[in-house]
Amino acid sequence: MTETRKYIEEHRDEMTELLAELVAVPSVQGEASNGCPFGAEPARALAIMLEKCRDYGFSVENVDNYAGSADFGGEPALAILSHLDVVPAGSGWSSDPFTLNRDGDKLIGRGAIDDKGPAVAAVFALRSIKELGIPLKKGVRLIFGTNEENGSADLEYYRKKRELPPMVFTPDGEYPVINAEKGMLRVYFSANWDYPVELSAGTVINAVPASCEIRSVFDPKNGCGVSLNSDGSCTKITEPTTNITVIEGVSAHASTPEKGENAITKLLSSGILAVEPINALSRLFPHGETDGSSCGLGFSDPISGDMTCVLSMLGTENGRLRGGIDIRFPLDRKKAEISDIICGRLREAGFDIDSCEGVEPHSTDGESEFVQALLRVYERVTGEAGRCIAIGGGTYVHEIEGGVAFGAEFPNTDYHMHSPDEFITVGDLLKNAELMAEAIVEVCG
């Protein structure tokens, strides 16, 4: 057992307690107010973490509640970048998502794996080095953000105020090392909606929607409405009534839609609403298709694999049908090409494009000394072969030159990220801390 691992084992209860304190904060993006750019709860989570880091003897800084940092040693040469904001809880949990619940070795709660658990592991990794007196030639900075789940405006602001160290990794992905990430595009569109039916599906654009609610609406102006029957047929109604149909799916991260079942496309294929805006979408987004082939996409490359295209949000509002699409495209494609194709197909189908934004693919040289150092640590600690991998999900270093993801998910484990009953095991929490501690020594010692 390494010296750092022994320390981390001895502090497992403190680690779990800090994770529980952070999970208890529902740090979903909220309304900006009182110096809290992403709402009060992300700022509260940041304050808790920085106070703990101050207690542990690190030099801390809060950069206007966008992000904060904890430094140890001299001028930072390495940054470990994690985030304290989370996606909405959603439904389907077996326990309160904002109370850390232990089930055997599992620690269950929103943020347990993405990214509060890894943030705690990073803190105790650096704390172990400090308190064990392990000498470092270079300084280390822990950075905690508050807006990764909604566009990383926190990191953009932080980088305008502070310069990042030359080496950066984030425990916001998978082991061994993620050095390549697909490009991302998010498209919002709309069309007129003149039907006495309301739709609501999807809470965030980067997740496969788990349910779609269809609510009949009585229209007093026209004296009628539509009731949806259990067999999918429709009945005209002539008096106020409440009628709700829920289409159930299975949530998953938008970068791996094949792991879920899209409730929106399930509705589109059901025939429940056979009206033209819905029919047009059903042609573009067949149920079960995840690569955008019907939209004229469907690209792939040898490194990053098949692209993904997810209709992840759909709803009615003020006489408009509004939707959102999450696209992850291969390393050999450009954002402009993908944008032209998807927006062109939507316009041809009668939709307006409300916004279309994204980022180009990200790639870091897998042969660099930094990446090779992380791979050496992974092999030494786990006994498994280290390798570089490419993913569709965008990690926190997507727009940082030379940045990579190092953890926090271990291979062949589904931690239910962005889904009900998200978890990290106690063993994996400790192993993450050990890996990060050994990486700090390898890179900065």
Secondary structure by P-SEA (a helix, b strand, c coil): ccaaaaaaaaaaaaaaaaaaaaaacccccccccccccccaaaaaaaaaaaaaaaaacccccccccccccccccccccccbbbbccccccccccccccccccccccccccccccccaaaaaaaaaaaaaaaaacccccbbbbbbbbccccccaaaaaaaaaccccccbbbbccccccccccccbbbbbbccccccccbbbbbbccccccccbbbbbbbbcccccbbbbbccccbbbbbccbbbbbbbbbbbbccccccccbbbaaaaaaaccccccaaaaaaaaacccccccccccccccccccccbbbbbccccccccccccbbbbbbbcccccaaaaaaaaaaaaaaacccccbbbbbcccccccccaaaaaaaaaaaaacccbbbbbbbcccccccccccbbbccccccccccccccccccccaaaaaaaaaaaaaaaaaacc
